[in-house]
Amino acid sequence: MAMIKCPECGQEISDKAKKCVHCGKILIEDKPATKVCSDCGKENPIDATECVHCGCPFEEETTVEIPVQTAIAEKPKKNLKKIIIPVVAAVVVIVVGLIIYNVKVVKPKNTYNEAMTLLEKGKYNDADDLLKTIEGYKDVNDIREEVKYESCAYSAVNAVKGILKNPDSISVYDIKFYSGRKDAKEEKDKDTENSTEEESDTLIDKDHPYIIIHLGAQNGFGGTTESFALCAYSKEKETYKLDAYTKSDDIEDIKDDYDSDDDNYFMYLLGAALLSGYEENGIEVGSIDMDRFKTILKNDAYSTIKIIE
């Protein structure tokens, strides 16, 4: 930008000024807006409808409104995979967890309770079949071991009842199980020094042990008499049989209480000797739930129980 002097007042002003700011002198006149005729090429006032020189009409300028398209912002699409995958995974985890919980907790618990109910009813074989399916759960292994010995004991009781005057009056005070006698095993081992360990243990039968029962039953006079019975397993009949019966497990008691002329003297004496041998040298095995055993015995719910192997 340059400075010039106003031709009217001589004051300095901008060379771009249209009039002097000091005296008001017009320096640059505003040229009115015009439009050029397309026929003669001469200028016409901007508002003329036709050329003032040749009469050519001016076409009215039409303003075409061009619709403005407003861009609609698209909503961002949600990534369904990011939502579905975690949900499906969570559902799978829950379902698998429920299945494992059912298999490991609910089902074994229900089976266990059902087996216990069957045992209380004297249905030992059915109960054992159920307990086999949940081996290792709680005390199942211990119960199965008890049940096995109890099933043998019921078979032995049945054998003893055969010689009682009043079989239904039987009461069991104690039961012991012996897989053999130590002195008999030692004697056997001496004769089989070159045999295998399995062969030298042929006297031991933990599955079908000898059973000594201390019992009471009504005698012919209405009173209760205590006695002892030794029962052994018969492989031929697959049940227990009575091997010995005596009124005491002490030989001296038999000698003192019974006369040698008594019909049962020698039977009682032999029984006492056998019982003493097992009590002194027997290899005791197994145990049972005496409360459960006595309850089943009292209800006479044991007659159909088979020996559990």
Secondary structure, DSSP 8 states (H G I E B T S, - for coil): --EEE-TTT--EEETT-SB-TTT--B-S-----EEE-TTT--EEETT-SB-TTT--B----------------------HHHHHHHHHHHHHHHHHHHHHHIIIIIHHHHHHHHHHHHHHTT-HHHHHHHHHTTTTSTTHHHHHHHHHHHHHHHHHHHHHHTT-SSGGG-EEEEEEEEEEEHHHHHHHHHHTTTS-HHHHTTT--SSS-EEEEEEEEE-TTSSEEEEEEEEEEETTTTEEEEEEEES-S-HHHHHHHS-TTSTTHHHHHHHHHHHHHHHHHEEEE----HHHHHHHHHTT--TT-----
